[in-house]
Amino acid sequence: MSFMSALVVFTIAWWISFFAVLPIGVQGQWEDGSTIEGTEEAAPKEPMLKKKALWATIGAAVITAAAAMIVPRLLAN
């Protein structure tokens, strides 16, 4: 797998992983009554975006590594 192919796989895998982990552990402001004036009640109180971006990066690295091992074997046949 070339570098550009790996980069494309990593980018797509990162976004899919990010959207998969995005809703995990999020509480809306309405759940504990801490709605801030001028914001939507369903807005997350603490979105934890840095933590989720880290998990998405780890997931994308695993997916890219798996693709790098599987794709050449499929193309060789």
Secondary structure, DSSP 8 states (H G I E B T S, - for coil): --HHHHHHHHHHHHHHHHHHHTTTT--BGGGTT---TTS-TTSBS---HHHHHHHHHHHHHHHHHHHHHHHHHHHH-
